[in-house]
C-alpha cells in the first residue's frame, strides 16, 4: 500500500523534523569557541536557536565567531577569558548570569602536548594541568550552582580517545584528558538528583587549524604526505571534522538525549575498537 500525504500533513512533519534537537530558549556557554571544534559547536548551537556565549583566550577569534552568528540574525556574544584563571572565569560567569541562565556548558578549551614522560618537562605538565584540568574545574564550579538552583543543566566535556587508550607520545595530554573523563563520571553521579546531566565526547584526530599548524611546524615541505599519514591512522581512512563533533554535542545537549548521563562517547573513525596497530 502506498500512502500519500496531503500538503498540510507533510508541512506538519517538516515542522516536527525541524524542531528535532532544538535548543530554543536555551543558553549555551562554549569555552574555546573561537576556532576549531568550539567554533563549530557555537555555530551549530546558534543555528538550533540557542543563545550562545563564547569564551576564549583569543578575543579576536571569539568575536569573529560571534559576528558570523549575529550576521545570520542569531544570538552570540564573546568574552575574553583564560579558563585556567579562577578569578577571571568567576567574573565572566557572574557577568553573564546577571542577564541569562546558563543551561548548557561545553568545556572545550584545551591544549595539546606531544612526547613521552622523558620529553615532558615539569612546566609542560603544569601547563596541561592548568588548562585542561583546572580549566574544566573552574568553569564547571562557577556554573553548577546556577544549574542546581534551576534544577536543570547539561555539561559536556571534550576529552579524547587518549583518555581511555594508550597512544604513543601523549603522556601529559593523556593524563589531563583522563582526569577530565573521571571528572565527568563524578559530576554526573553527584548531580543526577538536581537534573544535571554530564557526559563527555572523546574524539580521535580531528582536522582543525591545530593539526595544520602542527604539520607545518614539524614537517615543513612534507605537509601533504604527513596529512595523509595522519589521516590513515583512523581505520575509516580520514580525520574527523569539527562539524561531526558539533553534531554529536548538539544531540547530547538536546532534550532528545535526556536519558543520557555519565557516559563517554568516542567519535573516532573506529580507532579504539578497530585499530590493531
C-alpha positions in Angstrom: 0.0 0.0 0.0 1.3 3.5 -0.9 0.4 6.3 1.5 0.1 9.7 0.0 0.3 12.6 2.5 -1.7 15.8 2.0 0.1 19.2 1.9 -0.9 20.1 5.5 0.3 16.7 6.8 3.6 17.0 5.0 4.0 20.5 6.4 3.4 19.3 9.9 6.0 16.6 9.5 8.6 19.0 8.2 8.0 21.3 11.2 8.4 18.4 13.6 11.7 17.4 11.9 13.0 21.0 12.0 12.2 21.1 15.7 14.2 18.0 16.4 17.3 18.7 18.5 16.1 22.3 19.0 17.9 24.4 21.6 15.2 27.2 21.6 15.0 29.1 24.8 18.3 27.6 26.0 21.6 29.4 26.7 24.9 27.7 26.0 28.4 28.7 27.1 31.2 27.3 25.0 34.8 27.5 26.1 37.4 27.8 23.3 34.7 28.8 20.9 36.8 31.0 18.8 38.1 28.3 16.5 38.1 24.6 15.5 35.7 22.3 17.3 34.5 25.1 19.7 33.6 27.3 16.8 31.7 24.6 15.0 29.7 23.9 18.2 28.9 27.6 18.7 27.7 27.9 15.1 25.7 24.7 15.3 24.0 25.5 18.6 23.1 29.0 17.4 21.6 27.5 14.2 19.4 25.5 16.5 18.2 28.7 18.2 20.4 28.6 21.3 21.7 31.9 22.8 25.4 31.4 22.6 28.2 32.8 24.8 31.7 32.2 23.5 34.6 32.5 25.9 38.1 32.3 24.6 41.6 33.5 25.5 41.8 35.0 22.0 39.1 37.6 21.9 39.6 38.4 18.2 38.8 34.8 17.3 35.8 34.7 19.7 34.5 38.0 18.2 34.8 36.6 14.7 32.7 33.6 15.6 30.1 35.7 17.4 29.9 38.2 14.5 29.3 35.4 12.0 26.5 34.1 14.1 24.9 37.5 14.7 25.0 38.4 11.0 22.6 35.5 10.4 20.1 37.1 12.8 21.0 34.6 15.6 22.4 35.4 19.1 26.0 35.2 20.2 28.3 37.2 22.5 32.1 36.9 23.0 34.1 37.3 26.2 37.9 37.2 26.7 38.6 34.6 29.3 41.5 32.4 30.4 39.9 29.2 31.7 42.9 28.4 33.8 42.4 31.6 35.9 39.7 31.0 38.5 39.1 34.7 39.2 38.8 35.5 35.5 36.3 32.7 35.0 34.2 33.6 38.0 34.0 37.2 36.9 32.9 36.3 33.4 30.3 33.7 34.6 28.9 36.2 37.1 28.6 38.9 34.5 26.7 36.5 32.1 24.5 35.2 34.9 23.2 38.8 35.6 21.1 38.6 32.4 21.0 34.9 31.4 20.7 31.4 32.8 23.3 29.0 31.6 21.5 25.8 30.6 24.4 24.2 28.7 28.2 24.2 29.4 30.6 22.9 26.8 34.1 22.5 28.3 36.0 22.5 25.0 39.1 24.7 25.6 42.2 22.7 25.8 45.8 22.4 24.7 47.9 19.5 23.4 51.4 18.1 24.1 53.4 15.6 22.2 56.0 13.4 23.9 56.6 10.7 26.4 57.4 11.2 30.1 61.1 12.0 29.4 60.1 14.6 26.9 57.6 16.2 29.3 59.2 18.9 31.4 57.6 19.9 34.7 56.4 23.2 33.2 54.7 21.2 30.4 52.9 19.1 32.9 51.8 22.1 34.9 50.6 23.9 31.8 48.5 20.9 30.7 47.0 20.7 34.2 46.2 24.4 34.4 44.3 24.5 31.1 42.9 21.0 30.5 42.0 20.0 34.1 41.8 23.2 36.1 40.0 24.9 33.2 37.2 22.3 33.3 37.1 22.6 37.1 37.0 26.4 37.1 34.2 26.7 34.6 32.1 23.9 36.0 32.4 25.0 39.6 31.4 28.6 38.6 28.3 27.5 36.7 27.0 24.5 38.5 25.5 26.4 41.5 23.2 28.2 39.0 22.2 24.9 37.4 21.5 23.5 40.9 19.3 26.5 41.6 17.4 26.0 38.4 17.3 22.2 38.8 18.4 21.8 35.2 21.6 21.7 33.3 23.7 19.9 30.7 27.5 19.7 30.8 29.6 18.2 28.0 33.4 17.8 28.4 35.6 17.4 25.4 38.1 14.7 26.2 39.9 12.4 23.8 40.4 8.8 22.9 43.7 9.4 24.7 41.7 9.4 28.0 40.9 5.7 27.7 43.5 4.1 25.4 47.3 4.3 25.3 48.6 6.5 22.5 52.3 6.8 21.8 54.0 10.0 22.8 50.9 11.6 24.5 51.9 11.2 28.2 50.9 14.6 29.6 48.0 15.0 27.2 46.6 11.6 28.1 47.0 12.4 31.8 45.0 15.6 31.5 42.2 14.0 29.4 42.0 11.0 31.7 41.3 13.4 34.6 38.5 15.1 32.6 36.9 11.7 31.9 36.7 10.7 35.5 35.6 14.2 36.5 32.7 13.7 34.1 31.7 10.5 35.8 31.9 12.1 39.2 29.8 15.2 38.3 27.2 13.0 36.7 26.8 11.0 39.8 26.9 13.9 42.3 24.3 16.0 40.5 21.9 13.5 39.0 19.2 14.4 41.5 19.5 18.0 40.5 18.5 17.2 36.9 22.0 18.0 35.7 23.4 15.7 33.1 27.2 15.4 32.4 28.7 13.5 29.5 32.0 13.6 27.6 32.9 13.3 23.9 36.2 11.6 23.0 37.3 12.4 19.5 40.2 10.8 17.7 42.2 13.0 15.3 40.0 15.9 14.0 41.1 18.2 11.2 41.4 21.6 12.9 43.8 24.6 12.5 45.9 23.0 15.3 46.6 19.9 13.1 47.6 22.0 10.1 49.9 24.1 12.3 51.4 21.1 13.9 52.2 19.6 10.5 53.7 22.9 9.2 55.9 23.3 12.2 57.2 19.7 12.5 57.2 18.5 8.8 58.0 21.5 6.6 57.8 20.6 2.9 56.1 17.3 3.7 52.7 18.7 4.7 50.6 16.7 2.1 52.3 13.4 2.9 52.1 13.8 6.6 48.4 14.9 6.4 47.7 11.6 4.5 49.7 9.6 7.0 47.9 11.1 10.0 44.5 10.6 8.3 45.3 6.9 7.7 45.8 6.3 11.5 42.0 6.3 11.7 40.7 2.9 10.4 38.0 4.8 8.5 40.7 6.4 6.4 40.3 10.1 7.3 40.2 12.6 10.1 37.0 13.7 11.7 35.6 17.2 11.0 34.7 19.8 13.7 31.1 19.7 12.4 30.8 16.0 13.2 31.9 16.6 16.8 29.5 19.6 16.9 26.6 17.4 15.7 27.2 14.9 18.5 27.4 17.7 21.0 24.1 19.0 19.8 22.4 15.7 20.3 23.8 15.3 23.8 22.7 18.8 24.7 19.2 18.4 23.4 16.1 17.2 25.2 16.2 14.1 22.9 19.2 13.0 25.0 17.5 13.5 28.4 18.1 9.8 29.3 21.9 10.0 28.8 24.3 11.0 31.6 27.6 9.7 32.9 28.7 8.4 29.5 31.7 8.7 27.3 31.2 8.9 23.6 34.2 8.0 21.4 33.9 9.6 17.9 37.0 8.1 16.3 36.6 6.5 12.9 36.9 3.1 14.6 40.2 3.9 16.3 39.5 2.4 19.7 37.8 -0.8 18.6 39.3 -1.5 15.2 42.9 -0.2 15.2 45.2 -3.1 15.7 48.5 -1.3 15.1 
